[in-house]
Amino acid sequence: MAGLRVGDIITSVDNKPLNSGDDLKRFFTESDTGTVTLSGVRAKDGQSFTLLVTLAKFLDVVKKIPD
């Protein structure tokens, strides 16, 4: 199964290490749209993972959700 799973630990974004959840939160709040690489460790088995994630502005996503 691809994608993030409950309990996964994200350790870096675009090869920039994260030291806390605040670092991740700050990255997403200050980032523009585009594709980024998330790296981390699976909580279930300790395996490393790398994911390409496309960022979008919240309002752009909400506008695309059907009523």
C-alpha positions as CSV (number, residue, x, y, z in Angstrom):
1,M,0.0,0.0,0.0
2,A,1.4,3.4,-1.0
3,G,1.0,6.7,0.8
4,L,1.2,7.8,4.4
5,R,-0.1,5.5,7.1
6,V,-1.2,6.3,10.6
7,G,1.8,6.4,12.8
8,D,4.4,7.0,10.1
9,I,7.2,9.3,11.1
10,I,8.2,11.9,8.5
11,T,11.9,12.7,8.9
12,S,12.6,15.0,6.0
13,V,11.0,17.1,3.3
14,D,13.0,17.6,0.1
15,N,16.1,16.2,1.9
16,K,15.8,18.8,4.7
17,P,15.7,17.1,8.1
18,L,12.8,17.7,10.4
19,N,13.5,18.0,14.1
20,S,9.9,18.3,15.2
21,G,6.3,18.3,14.2
22,D,6.5,22.1,14.2
23,D,9.1,22.0,11.5
24,L,6.7,20.0,9.3
25,K,3.8,22.3,10.1
26,R,5.9,25.4,9.3
27,F,7.1,23.8,6.0
28,F,3.5,23.2,4.8
29,T,2.3,26.6,5.9
30,E,5.1,28.5,4.2
31,S,5.3,26.3,1.0
32,D,3.8,27.1,-2.3
33,T,2.1,24.5,-4.5
34,G,4.2,21.9,-6.3
35,T,5.7,18.5,-5.7
36,V,7.9,17.6,-2.7
37,T,9.6,14.5,-1.5
38,L,8.7,13.2,1.9
39,S,11.0,10.6,3.6
40,G,10.3,8.8,6.8
41,V,10.0,5.6,8.7
42,R,7.0,3.2,8.9
43,A,5.7,2.9,12.5
44,K,4.6,-0.7,11.9
45,D,7.9,-2.2,10.8
46,G,10.6,0.5,10.9
47,Q,11.0,0.4,7.1
48,S,12.2,3.6,5.4
49,F,10.0,5.2,2.7
50,T,10.1,8.0,0.2
51,L,7.0,9.6,-1.3
52,L,6.4,12.3,-3.9
53,V,3.6,14.5,-2.7
54,T,1.8,17.2,-4.6
55,L,1.0,20.3,-2.6
56,A,-2.1,22.4,-3.3
57,K,-3.6,25.4,-1.6
58,F,-6.5,24.4,0.7
59,L,-9.1,26.6,-1.0
60,D,-8.1,25.2,-4.4
61,V,-8.8,21.7,-3.1
62,V,-12.1,22.7,-1.5
63,K,-13.4,24.2,-4.7
64,K,-12.9,20.8,-6.5
65,I,-14.9,18.8,-3.9
66,P,-18.4,18.1,-5.4
67,D,-21.4,19.2,-3.4
